[in-house]
Amino acid sequence: MGLRDRVLDALQQLVLDGDPAPTLDAVAAAAGVSKGGLLHHFRDRRALAHGLVHRAVAETDAAMMAAAERGAAAETWLRLSATDGPEQAAARALLSLLRVSVGNVDLPPEVDVAVRRWQSAIEAEVGDPVRAEVIRLVGDGLFIEALLGSPPAPERLDALVAHLLVNTANGHARAQR
C-alpha cells in the first residue's frame, strides 16, 4: 500500500472513529508519516477531502459497473446505499467530514458525472427514466439513514427492493430472493 492510500485510510478511520474534522497533524500521525509527507500528496485539507471523494466514487463505480454488466444496477444501488459495513466506509467518512465542513469542501465535478453514470445504468436496466430517478433518490435516502446510524433492517430493505423492481426487466425474479 502506498503512502497516499495510508493517508486516506488514516483519515477515513479517524473520521469513522468519531473525529469529524481531524487535523493534518492527526492524519499524518495516524498514517505514520510526517506532515511533510502528507502535504507532498495532499497540499491541504481540501485536497485530502477530494482524495477521499475520489476513493468513494471509485469504489462505488466499480460495484455499479460490475452490477450493470449483470443487469443488477438498481438492486445494487439500493443495497450499497443501505449498507453500514466496510463497503461504504469511504463514502460514510467523506459525508461525515463534509457535514462538519459545509462550505469549505466542495465536491469535484467527477461526483456529478459518476452519479449520472450510475443513474444511466439503472435507467438502462429498468427502462424508465422516472423510475430510475426514484430508485436513485430512494438509495440516497437509504444512504443518509445508514450514515446516521440507522440502516434499514434486512427485511425492510428486501421489501423496498421488491417494490421498486417488481415491474422491471428481471426485477421480479431478483425481488424474490
C-alpha positions as a Markdown table, in Angstrom:
| # | Residue | x | y | z |
|---|---|---|---|---|
| 1 | Met | 0.0 | 0.0 | 0.0 |
| 2 | Gly | 1.4 | 3.4 | -1.0 |
| 3 | Leu | 1.7 | 6.5 | 1.2 |
| 4 | Arg | -1.3 | 8.1 | -0.4 |
| 5 | Asp | -3.5 | 5.2 | 0.5 |
| 6 | Arg | -2.2 | 5.0 | 4.0 |
| 7 | Val | -3.0 | 8.7 | 4.5 |
| 8 | Leu | -6.5 | 8.2 | 3.1 |
| 9 | Asp | -7.0 | 5.1 | 5.3 |
| 10 | Ala | -5.9 | 7.1 | 8.3 |
| 11 | Leu | -8.3 | 10.0 | 7.5 |
| 12 | Gln | -11.1 | 7.6 | 6.9 |
| 13 | Gln | -10.5 | 5.7 | 10.2 |
| 14 | Leu | -10.2 | 8.9 | 12.2 |
| 15 | Val | -13.5 | 10.2 | 10.9 |
| 16 | Leu | -15.3 | 6.9 | 11.4 |
| 17 | Asp | -13.9 | 6.7 | 14.9 |
| 18 | Gly | -15.6 | 9.9 | 15.8 |
| 19 | Asp | -13.3 | 12.8 | 14.8 |
| 20 | Pro | -15.3 | 14.5 | 12.1 |
| 21 | Ala | -12.6 | 17.1 | 11.3 |
| 22 | Pro | -9.1 | 15.6 | 12.1 |
| 23 | Thr | -6.2 | 18.0 | 11.8 |
| 24 | Leu | -3.5 | 17.3 | 9.2 |
| 25 | Asp | -1.2 | 16.6 | 12.1 |
| 26 | Ala | -3.6 | 13.9 | 13.4 |
| 27 | Val | -4.0 | 12.3 | 10.0 |
| 28 | Ala | -0.2 | 12.3 | 9.4 |
| 29 | Ala | 0.4 | 10.7 | 12.9 |
| 30 | Ala | -2.3 | 8.1 | 12.3 |
| 31 | Ala | -0.8 | 7.3 | 8.9 |
| 32 | Gly | 2.7 | 7.0 | 10.4 |
| 33 | Val | 4.1 | 9.7 | 8.1 |
| 34 | Ser | 5.5 | 13.2 | 8.6 |
| 35 | Lys | 3.2 | 16.1 | 8.0 |
| 36 | Gly | 5.6 | 17.0 | 5.1 |
| 37 | Gly | 5.0 | 13.5 | 3.6 |
| 38 | Leu | 1.2 | 14.1 | 3.9 |
| 39 | Leu | 1.5 | 17.5 | 2.3 |
| 40 | His | 3.5 | 16.1 | -0.6 |
| 41 | His | 0.5 | 14.1 | -1.7 |
| 42 | Phe | -2.3 | 16.4 | -0.3 |
| 43 | Arg | -1.4 | 20.1 | -0.3 |
| 44 | Asp | -4.2 | 21.0 | 2.1 |
| 45 | Arg | -7.4 | 19.7 | 3.8 |
| 46 | Arg | -9.4 | 20.3 | 0.6 |
| 47 | Ala | -7.1 | 18.1 | -1.4 |
| 48 | Leu | -7.3 | 15.5 | 1.3 |
| 49 | Ala | -11.1 | 15.5 | 1.3 |
| 50 | His | -11.0 | 15.3 | -2.5 |
| 51 | Gly | -8.8 | 12.2 | -2.2 |
| 52 | Leu | -11.5 | 10.6 | -0.1 |
| 53 | Val | -14.1 | 11.7 | -2.6 |
| 54 | His | -12.2 | 10.0 | -5.4 |
| 55 | Arg | -11.8 | 6.9 | -3.4 |
| 56 | Ala | -15.5 | 6.7 | -2.5 |
| 57 | Val | -16.5 | 7.3 | -6.1 |
| 58 | Ala | -14.1 | 4.7 | -7.5 |
| 59 | Glu | -15.3 | 2.1 | -5.0 |
| 60 | Thr | -19.0 | 2.7 | -5.8 |
| 61 | Asp | -18.3 | 3.0 | -9.5 |
| 62 | Ala | -16.6 | -0.4 | -9.6 |
| 63 | Ala | -19.5 | -2.0 | -7.9 |
| 64 | Met | -22.1 | -0.3 | -10.0 |
| 65 | Met | -20.4 | -1.0 | -13.3 |
| 66 | Ala | -20.0 | -4.7 | -12.4 |
| 67 | Ala | -23.7 | -4.8 | -11.4 |
| 68 | Ala | -24.7 | -3.1 | -14.6 |
| 69 | Glu | -23.0 | -5.9 | -16.6 |
| 70 | Arg | -25.0 | -8.4 | -14.6 |
| 71 | Gly | -28.3 | -6.5 | -15.1 |
| 72 | Ala | -28.4 | -5.7 | -11.4 |
| 73 | Ala | -27.6 | -2.0 | -11.2 |
| 74 | Ala | -30.8 | -0.9 | -9.5 |
| 75 | Glu | -30.7 | -3.5 | -6.8 |
| 76 | Thr | -27.0 | -3.0 | -6.2 |
| 77 | Trp | -27.5 | 0.8 | -5.9 |
| 78 | Leu | -30.2 | 0.3 | -3.2 |
| 79 | Arg | -28.3 | -2.4 | -1.3 |
| 80 | Leu | -25.0 | -0.4 | -1.4 |
| 81 | Ser | -26.8 | 2.7 | -0.3 |
| 82 | Ala | -28.3 | 0.9 | 2.8 |
| 83 | Thr | -25.1 | -0.8 | 4.0 |
| 84 | Asp | -23.4 | 0.2 | 7.1 |
| 85 | Gly | -20.4 | -2.0 | 6.5 |
| 86 | Pro | -16.9 | -1.6 | 5.1 |
| 87 | Glu | -18.3 | -1.5 | 1.5 |
| 88 | Gln | -19.2 | 2.2 | 2.0 |
| 89 | Ala | -16.7 | 3.3 | 4.7 |
| 90 | Ala | -15.0 | 5.8 | 2.5 |
| 91 | Ala | -18.3 | 7.4 | 1.5 |
| 92 | Arg | -19.6 | 7.5 | 5.1 |
| 93 | Ala | -16.3 | 9.0 | 6.2 |
| 94 | Leu | -16.5 | 11.6 | 3.5 |
| 95 | Leu | -20.0 | 12.6 | 4.3 |
| 96 | Ser | -19.2 | 12.9 | 8.0 |
| 97 | Leu | -16.3 | 15.1 | 7.1 |
| 98 | Leu | -18.4 | 17.3 | 4.8 |
| 99 | Arg | -21.1 | 17.6 | 7.5 |
| 100 | Val | -18.6 | 19.5 | 9.7 |
| 101 | Ser | -17.0 | 21.5 | 6.9 |
| 102 | Val | -20.0 | 22.6 | 4.9 |
| 103 | Gly | -19.0 | 25.5 | 2.7 |
| 104 | Asn | -15.3 | 24.7 | 3.0 |
| 105 | Val | -15.2 | 21.4 | 1.0 |
| 106 | Asp | -16.6 | 21.3 | -2.5 |
| 107 | Leu | -17.3 | 18.2 | -4.4 |
| 108 | Pro | -15.3 | 17.7 | -7.6 |
| 109 | Pro | -17.2 | 17.5 | -10.8 |
| 110 | Glu | -16.4 | 13.8 | -11.1 |
| 111 | Val | -19.0 | 13.1 | -8.4 |
| 112 | Asp | -21.8 | 14.5 | -10.6 |
| 113 | Val | -20.5 | 12.6 | -13.6 |
| 114 | Ala | -20.4 | 9.4 | -11.6 |
| 115 | Val | -23.9 | 9.8 | -10.2 |
| 116 | Arg | -25.3 | 10.4 | -13.7 |
| 117 | Arg | -23.4 | 7.3 | -15.0 |
| 118 | Trp | -24.9 | 5.2 | -12.2 |
| 119 | Gln | -28.4 | 6.6 | -12.8 |
| 120 | Ser | -28.0 | 5.8 | -16.5 |
| 121 | Ala | -27.0 | 2.2 | -15.7 |
| 122 | Ile | -30.2 | 2.0 | -13.5 |
| 123 | Glu | -32.3 | 3.5 | -16.3 |
| 124 | Ala | -30.9 | 1.1 | -18.9 |
| 125 | Glu | -32.0 | -1.7 | -16.6 |
| 126 | Val | -35.4 | -0.5 | -15.6 |
| 127 | Gly | -36.3 | 1.1 | -18.9 |
| 128 | Asp | -37.9 | 4.2 | -17.4 |
| 129 | Pro | -36.1 | 7.5 | -16.6 |
| 130 | Val | -38.5 | 8.5 | -13.8 |
| 131 | Arg | -38.4 | 5.1 | -12.1 |
| 132 | Ala | -34.6 | 5.2 | -12.4 |
| 133 | Glu | -34.5 | 8.6 | -10.7 |
| 134 | Val | -36.9 | 7.3 | -8.0 |
| 135 | Ile | -34.6 | 4.3 | -7.3 |
| 136 | Arg | -31.5 | 6.6 | -7.2 |
| 137 | Leu | -33.3 | 9.0 | -4.8 |
| 138 | Val | -34.5 | 6.2 | -2.5 |
| 139 | Gly | -30.9 | 4.9 | -2.5 |
| 140 | Asp | -29.8 | 8.4 | -1.5 |
| 141 | Gly | -32.2 | 8.4 | 1.4 |
| 142 | Leu | -31.1 | 4.9 | 2.5 |
| 143 | Phe | -27.5 | 6.1 | 2.4 |
| 144 | Ile | -28.4 | 9.1 | 4.7 |
| 145 | Glu | -30.1 | 6.7 | 7.1 |
| 146 | Ala | -27.1 | 4.4 | 7.2 |
| 147 | Leu | -24.8 | 7.5 | 7.7 |
| 148 | Leu | -26.9 | 8.5 | 10.7 |
| 149 | Gly | -26.5 | 5.0 | 12.1 |
| 150 | Ser | -29.9 | 3.5 | 11.3 |
| 151 | Pro | -29.6 | 1.5 | 8.2 |
| 152 | Pro | -32.9 | -0.4 | 7.3 |
| 153 | Ala | -33.5 | -3.8 | 8.7 |
| 154 | Pro | -32.8 | -6.5 | 6.0 |
| 155 | Glu | -36.5 | -7.3 | 5.7 |
| 156 | Arg | -37.4 | -3.6 | 5.1 |
| 157 | Leu | -34.6 | -3.3 | 2.5 |
| 158 | Asp | -35.8 | -6.5 | 0.8 |
| 159 | Ala | -39.4 | -5.1 | 0.7 |
| 160 | Leu | -38.2 | -1.8 | -0.8 |
| 161 | Val | -36.1 | -3.6 | -3.4 |
| 162 | Ala | -39.1 | -5.8 | -4.3 |
| 163 | His | -41.5 | -2.9 | -4.5 |
| 164 | Leu | -39.2 | -0.8 | -6.7 |
| 165 | Leu | -38.1 | -3.6 | -9.0 |
| 166 | Val | -41.1 | -5.8 | -9.3 |
| 167 | Asn | -42.2 | -4.4 | -12.8 |
| 168 | Thr | -38.7 | -4.1 | -14.3 |
| 169 | Ala | -37.0 | -6.5 | -16.6 |
| 170 | Asn | -35.7 | -9.3 | -14.4 |
| 171 | Gly | -36.8 | -7.3 | -11.4 |
| 172 | His | -39.4 | -9.7 | -10.3 |
| 173 | Ala | -37.0 | -12.6 | -10.2 |
| 174 | Arg | -34.4 | -10.6 | -8.2 |
| 175 | Ala | -37.1 | -9.3 | -5.9 |
| 176 | Gln | -38.0 | -12.9 | -4.9 |
| 177 | Arg | -34.5 | -13.6 | -3.4 |
